[in-house]
């Protein structure tokens, strides 16, 4: 079957995008808490038979709306509860994100710029990483990107009197996308496109077109038809707890208060941006002068409004996470692609990749220092296990990849941006085949092995004072959070189980344990069942 491609797209580009955005997708375990929470909430829908409300054990999960869970649900229904199946919707969103950038740039700049933009999009560190994890962020970025690019397209169609019907079709698509965005992450999917478009249309003297778009009643009806049913069903199921948990805690409070310690100053995002778009940070410097063209160049005006609004919005917000700036990275990708040949100093292009791989080379030496500053037993154990994987071999691989990146950038037969793209490919290969598996083994292997041990026992298990949702995914079962009754099996960590000597220790890997509370007539003993240790697992 012939796969339809966007007009003007070279045949090799789609396989390249698919390959980059799905590297080693099942080659590392789910990371708690985000991946574990999303995956377990999705898996739990099938066990509970509830496809409206998401849960983590006995707690309702109000963090995100329902769309990403439904998409992950379709994936695991087709492919089973495999690690890569939970991540598949993010991969597809990343591919769609890159294709949207190509299609827009091909139409409004040039075909070659569209190809360059898609290549940059798929290989930039932050974008590539968010497309590899089982969360809602890649999907939201795809929806925001498509919505805003269509808004610009609508503004240009509105300049011609002969495009009334195409303009209405574009508006239907915009309102549909905003509704899907609201089902993905909430009000932000409307707030960002709405404010960016208002600023752009008014600045561009398109007040009438703006009013027609804002008061397009069929579009709002379509929006409500798509988005409202789930919100109504969830409110009917959970009542005021849904309003308090989703709208106030996970939307308003994230802006007003630094949740879970994720804070930072006003310079947080400007400082992390070059690393989010690594290795293309030097191109950010070369596209900066384009801000001087916003008064005469509508496309540049739109792209800069988009980026600067996102930057200002999340710089002012109290909760700061690096991936929030991805909402404003698409315009930067387009600007970097447009001005990619302005970068002429190869040494400047080599700085960021060298810093990245130098950090990876130094990582084995940094682990003892990192460990010395930790107090959490799981983090200490993770650091100790990390030393087994982030070792001399890890450092040597980083040296090889760093040298190859340097050669790609300094090779004069290649355009500098081509060298940066090859560096992005090397960077992605290192992250997904070397770094992520090593980090995954250090952090998540004890949890995975504990779940496999319980599966072999074939008994129910109760969670004890620990929050690692991936355990439920590997076990393929909800594990109630409560105190153990006599004879029951528990999953927990040693520092959070008072009077551990009262229990039979069935399994241990670092601080992760599987225990049994003895029957009333059975004395407790650590020796009744041989525990599994880290050495046995490794």
C-alpha positions in Angstrom: 0.0 0.0 0.0 1.3 3.4 -1.0 1.6 5.8 2.0 0.3 9.3 1.1 3.0 11.9 1.8 2.7 15.7 2.1 3.1 17.5 -1.2 6.7 18.0 -2.2 8.1 15.7 0.6 11.1 13.6 -0.4 10.6 9.9 0.0 13.5 9.5 2.4 12.3 12.1 4.9 9.4 10.0 6.5 11.6 7.0 7.2 14.2 9.3 8.7 11.7 10.9 11.0 10.2 7.6 12.1 13.6 6.2 12.8 14.8 9.2 14.8 11.7 9.4 16.9 11.3 5.7 17.7 14.9 4.8 18.5 15.1 1.8 21.0 11.5 2.6 22.1 11.2 -0.6 24.1 14.8 -0.8 25.2 14.5 0.8 28.6 12.0 0.5 31.5 9.2 3.0 32.3 10.4 5.9 34.4 8.5 6.9 37.5 6.7 9.0 38.2 5.4 10.5 35.0 5.7 7.5 32.6 4.7 5.1 35.3 1.7 7.2 36.3 0.4 7.7 32.8 0.9 4.1 31.9 -0.7 2.7 35.1 -3.6 5.1 34.8 -4.2 3.8 31.2 -3.7 0.1 32.2 -6.0 0.6 35.2 -8.9 1.8 33.0 -9.2 -1.7 31.5 -8.9 -3.5 34.9 -11.6 -1.2 36.4 -13.7 -1.0 33.3 -13.8 2.8 33.8 -12.8 4.8 30.7 -13.9 8.2 32.1 -12.0 8.6 35.3 -8.3 7.6 35.7 -7.0 6.2 38.9 -3.7 5.3 40.6 -4.6 2.5 43.0 -7.2 4.0 45.3 -6.6 7.7 44.3 -8.3 9.5 41.5 -5.8 11.0 39.1 -6.9 14.5 38.0 -3.5 15.6 36.6 -4.5 15.5 32.9 -7.7 15.1 30.8 -8.6 11.9 29.1 -7.3 11.9 25.4 -3.8 10.6 26.0 -5.1 7.8 28.1 -7.6 6.8 25.4 -4.8 6.8 22.8 -2.5 4.8 25.0 -5.5 2.5 25.6 -5.9 1.9 21.9 -2.2 1.1 21.6 -2.1 -1.5 24.4 -5.4 -3.0 23.3 -3.6 -3.6 19.9 -0.1 -4.5 21.1 -0.5 -5.5 24.8 1.0 -3.8 27.9 4.5 -3.5 26.4 6.6 -0.6 27.4 6.9 0.6 23.8 3.1 0.4 23.3 2.5 3.0 26.0 5.0 5.3 24.3 3.7 4.8 20.8 1.2 7.7 20.8 4.0 10.1 21.7 6.1 8.8 18.8 3.2 9.3 16.4 2.7 12.8 17.8 6.3 13.6 17.3 6.2 12.4 13.7 3.0 14.4 13.1 4.7 17.5 14.7 7.7 17.2 12.3 5.4 16.7 9.3 3.3 19.8 10.3 6.4 21.9 10.4 7.5 20.6 7.0 4.1 21.2 5.4 3.9 24.7 6.7 7.5 25.7 5.9 7.2 24.2 2.4 4.2 26.4 1.7 5.3 29.6 3.3 9.1 29.5 2.9 10.5 26.8 0.6 10.6 23.1 0.2 14.2 22.9 1.3 13.5 24.9 4.4 10.6 22.6 5.2 12.9 19.6 4.9 15.5 21.3 7.2 12.8 22.3 9.7 11.5 18.7 9.9 15.0 17.4 10.4 15.8 19.9 13.1 12.5 19.2 14.8 13.1 15.4 14.9 16.7 15.6 16.1 16.6 18.4 18.7 17.2 16.9 22.1 14.1 18.1 23.9 11.7 17.4 21.1 13.2 14.0 20.4 13.1 13.1 24.1 9.5 14.2 24.7 8.4 12.0 21.7 10.0 9.0 23.5 8.1 9.1 26.8 4.6 8.0 27.7 3.2 11.3 28.7 0.7 13.9 27.2 3.3 16.5 26.2 4.2 15.3 22.7 0.5 15.1 21.8 -0.2 18.6 23.2 2.8 20.0 21.3 1.5 18.5 18.0 -1.9 20.0 18.6 -0.6 23.4 19.6 1.7 23.4 16.6 -1.0 22.5 14.1 -3.5 24.9 15.7 -1.1 27.9 15.5 0.2 27.2 12.1 -3.4 26.9 10.8 -4.2 30.2 12.5 -1.4 31.9 10.5 -2.7 30.2 7.4 -6.2 31.5 8.1 -4.8 35.0 8.5 -3.2 34.8 5.1 -6.4 33.4 3.5 -8.3 36.3 5.0 -6.3 38.8 3.0 -7.9 37.5 -0.2 -11.6 38.0 -1.0 -11.9 34.8 -2.9 -11.1 32.4 -0.1 -14.2 32.4 2.1 -14.9 28.7 1.8 -11.3 27.5 2.4 -11.1 30.0 5.3 -14.2 28.5 7.0 -12.7 25.0 6.6 -9.5 26.1 8.3 -11.6 27.5 11.1 -13.4 24.2 11.6 -10.0 22.5 11.8 -8.7 25.1 14.3 -11.7 24.6 16.6 -11.4 20.9 16.3 -7.7 21.0 17.3 -8.4 23.3 20.2 -11.0 20.9 21.5 -8.6 17.9 21.2 -6.0 20.0 23.0 -8.4 20.7 25.9 -9.0 17.0 26.1 -5.2 16.5 26.2 -4.1 19.1 28.8 -6.8 21.5 29.5 -7.2 25.3 29.1 -3.7 26.0 27.9 -4.6 24.5 24.5 -7.0 27.4 24.0 -5.2 30.2 25.9 -1.9 30.1 24.0 -3.4 30.0 20.4 -6.1 32.6 21.4 -3.7 35.2 22.9 -1.0 34.7 20.2 -3.6 35.1 17.4 -5.2 38.2 19.0 -1.8 39.9 19.2 -0.8 38.9 15.7 -4.1 39.8 14.0 -4.4 43.2 15.7 -0.7 44.1 15.0 -1.2 43.1 11.4 -4.3 45.2 11.0 -6.7 42.3 10.5 -9.2 43.2 13.1 -12.2 42.1 11.0 -10.7 38.7 10.2 -10.0 38.3 13.9 -13.6 39.0 15.0 -14.9 36.6 12.4 -12.6 33.9 13.7 -13.3 34.6 17.4 -17.1 34.7 16.9 -17.3 31.7 14.5 -20.3 30.1 16.2 -20.3 26.8 14.3 -16.6 26.4 15.4 -17.5 26.9 19.0 -20.4 24.5 18.7 -18.0 21.9 17.2 -15.5 22.7 20.0 -18.2 22.0 22.7 -19.4 18.9 20.9 -16.0 17.4 21.0 -14.6 18.6 24.4 -17.6 19.0 26.6 -19.0 15.4 26.9 -15.9 14.1 28.8 -15.8 17.1 31.1 -19.5 16.7 31.9 -19.2 13.0 32.5 -16.2 13.5 34.7 -18.0 16.1 36.8 -21.0 13.9 37.1 -18.7 11.1 38.3 -16.5 13.0 40.7 -18.3 16.3 41.4 -16.5 19.2 43.0 -13.4 17.1 43.6 -12.8 17.2 39.8 -13.1 21.0 39.7 -10.7 21.4 42.7 -8.3 18.7 41.6 -8.0 19.5 37.9 -8.8 23.1 37.4 -7.5 24.6 40.6 -4.7 22.3 41.7 -3.2 21.3 38.3 -3.9 24.5 36.4 -4.3 27.6 38.6 -2.0 26.4 41.3 0.7 25.4 38.9 0.8 29.0 37.8 0.6 30.5 41.2 2.7 28.1 43.3 5.8 26.0 42.6 4.4 22.5 42.8 6.6 19.6 43.9 9.7 21.9 44.1 9.8 22.8 40.4 10.7 26.4 40.7 13.2 28.7 39.0 13.9 32.4 38.3 13.0 34.5 35.3 16.1 33.3 33.5 15.3 29.6 33.8 14.0 29.1 30.3 16.5 31.3 28.4 19.2 29.2 30.2 17.7 25.8 29.4 16.6 26.6 25.9 19.9 25.9 24.1 20.0 22.5 25.7 16.4 21.8 24.9 17.2 22.5 21.2 20.7 20.9 21.4 22.7 20.6 19.3 21.2 23.5 17.4 21.8 26.1 20.1 24.2 28.1 17.9 21.5 28.6 15.3 19.5 30.4 18.0 22.1 33.1 17.9 22.0 33.4 14.1 18.3 33.8 13.9 18.1 36.4 16.6 18.5 39.3 14.1 15.3 38.2 12.4 13.4 40.0 15.3 14.2 43.2 13.5 12.1 42.1 10.6 8.8 41.7 12.5 7.4 45.1 11.4 7.7 44.2 7.7 7.7 40.4 7.6 4.3 38.8 8.7 5.6 35.3 9.1 8.6 36.3 11.3 6.2 38.6 13.3 3.9 35.6 14.0 6.7 33.3 15.0 8.3 35.8 17.3 4.9 36.6 19.0 4.3 32.9 19.5 7.7 32.2 21.1 7.9 35.4 23.2 4.4 34.9 24.6 5.2 31.3 25.6 8.5 32.4 27.1 6.9 35.2 29.1 3.9 33.1 30.2 6.0 30.3 31.7 8.7 32.5 33.0 6.1 34.2 35.1 4.5 30.9 36.2 5.8 29.6 39.5 6.0 26.0 38.5 8.8 25.6 36.0 9.7 22.4 34.1 12.1 22.3 31.2 9.6 20.8 28.8 7.1 23.7 29.2 9.3 25.8 26.8 8.7 23.2 24.1 5.3 24.9 23.6 7.2 27.8 22.1 10.0 25.8 20.3 8.2 25.2 17.0 8.5 28.9 15.9 12.2 28.7 16.8 12.7 25.6 14.7 11.1 27.4 11.7 13.3 30.4 12.2 16.4 28.3 12.7 15.6 26.4 9.5 14.9 29.7 7.6 18.3 31.2 8.7 20.3 28.0 8.8 23.0 29.2 6.4 23.7 32.3 8.5 25.8 30.2 10.8 29.3 30.3 9.4 31.6 29.7 12.4 32.2 26.0 12.8 33.9 26.4 16.2 30.8 28.0 17.5 28.6 25.2 16.2 30.9 22.7 18.0 30.7 24.2 21.5 27.3 22.8 22.7 27.9 19.2 21.4 31.3 19.2 23.0 29.8 20.3 26.3 27.1 17.6 26.1 29.5 14.7 25.4 32.1 16.1 27.8 29.5 15.9 30.5 28.7 12.3 29.6 32.4 11.5 29.7 32.7 13.0 33.2 29.5 11.4 34.4 31.2 8.3 35.9 33.5 10.6 38.0 30.5 12.8 39.1 28.5 9.9 40.6 30.4 9.7 43.9 30.0 13.5 44.4 26.3 13.2 43.5 25.8 10.3 45.9 27.5 12.2 48.8 24.8 14.9 48.6 21.8 12.5 48.6 19.7 11.5 51.6 16.8 9.6 50.0 17.6 5.8 50.3 16.2 5.1 46.8 18.3 7.9 45.3 21.4 6.6 47.1 20.8 3.1 45.9 20.2 4.4 42.4 23.5 6.2 42.5 25.2 3.1 43.7 23.6 1.0 40.9 24.4 3.7 38.4 28.1 3.2 39.0 27.7 -0.3 37.6 26.4 1.0 34.2 27.8 4.6 34.0 31.4 3.3 34.0 34.6 3.4 31.9 32.8 1.8 28.9 30.1 4.4 29.1 32.8 7.2 29.1 34.6 5.7 26.2 31.4 5.5 24.1 30.8 9.1 24.9 34.3 10.0 23.7 33.7 8.2 20.4 30.4 9.9 19.9 31.9 13.3 20.8 34.7 12.9 18.3 32.3 11.8 15.6 30.2 14.9 16.3 33.2 17.1 16.1 34.3 15.6 12.8 30.8 16.1 11.4 30.7 19.8 12.3 34.3 20.5 11.2 34.0 18.6 7.9 34.0 21.5 5.3 32.2 19.5 2.6 29.1 19.6 4.8 27.1 22.7 5.5 27.4 23.5 9.1 23.7 22.8 9.8 24.1 19.4 8.2 26.9 18.7 10.6 24.7 19.8 13.5 22.0 17.5 12.2 24.4 14.5 12.1 25.4 15.5 15.6 21.7 15.4 16.6 21.5 11.9 15.2 24.6 10.8 17.2 23.2 12.5 20.3 19.9 10.7 19.9 21.6 7.3 19.4 23.7 7.9 22.6 20.7 9.0 24.7 18.5 6.1 23.7 21.0 3.2 23.4 23.5 4.2 26.1 22.3 6.8 28.6 18.6 5.9 28.9 19.1 2.1 29.3 21.9 2.8 31.9 19.7 5.2 33.9 16.7 2.9 33.6 18.6 -0.1 34.9 19.9 1.9 37.8 16.6 3.5 38.8 13.9 1.1 37.7 15.3 -2.5 37.6 14.6 -3.2 41.3 10.9 -2.2 40.8 10.6 -4.3 37.7 12.2 -7.4 39.3 10.0 -7.0 42.4 6.9 -7.1 40.2 8.2 -10.2 38.3 8.9 -11.9 41.6 5.3 -11.3 42.7 3.9 -12.5 39.4 5.8 -15.8 39.9 4.2 -16.1 43.3 0.8 -15.6 41.8 -0.6 -13.8 44.8 -2.2 -10.4 45.5 0.1 -7.7 46.8 -0.5 -4.5 48.8 1.5 -1.3 48.3 3.3 -0.1 51.4 4.4 3.6 51.7 5.8 3.9 48.2 4.7 5.6 45.0 6.1 3.8 42.0 3.2 3.2 39.6 5.3 1.3 37.1 5.2 -1.6 39.6 1.5 -2.0 38.9 2.2 -1.9 35.1 4.8 -4.7 35.3 2.6 -6.7 37.7 -0.5 -5.9 35.5 -2.6 -5.5 38.5 -3.9 -2.8 40.9 -2.1 -3.0 44.3 -4.2 -1.4 47.1 -2.5 1.1 49.4 -3.2 0.1 53.0 -1.7 -1.7 56.0 -1.0 -5.4 55.6 -3.4 -8.0 57.2 -2.0 -11.2 58.6 -0.7 -13.5 55.8 -0.7 -10.7 53.1 2.1 -9.8 50.8 3.4 -6.2 50.6 5.5 -4.1 48.3 7.5 -1.2 49.7 10.9 0.2 50.6 12.9 -0.5 53.7 13.1 3.0 55.1 9.3 3.4 55.1 8.3 0.2 56.7 8.3 0.5 60.5 9.5 -2.6 62.5 10.6 -4.4 59.4 11.8 -7.3 61.6 8.1 -8.2 62.2 7.8 -9.3 58.6 9.1 -12.1 56.5 11.4 -10.8 53.8 10.7 -12.5 50.6 12.6 -10.3 48.1 15.0 -7.4 48.3 16.7 -5.4 45.6 18.4 -2.3 47.2 15.7 -0.5 49.2 12.8 -2.3 47.3 11.3 -5.2 49.2 8.5 -7.8 49.0 7.4 -8.8 52.5 4.8 -11.0 54.1 3.0 -10.2 57.4 3.0 -13.5 59.3 -0.1 -15.1 60.5 -0.9 -14.6 64.1 0.4 -18.0 65.0 3.5 -17.9 62.8 6.6 -16.2 64.2 8.2 -13.6 61.9 11.6 -14.5 60.4 13.8 -13.0 57.7 15.1 -16.5 56.8 11.9 -18.4 56.0 12.2 -17.3 52.3 15.5 -16.5 50.7 15.5 -12.9 49.5 16.6 -12.0 46.0 19.5 -9.4 46.1 20.9 -6.9 43.7 23.7 -9.3 42.9 21.2 -12.0 41.9 19.3 -9.5 39.7 22.3 -8.1 38.0 
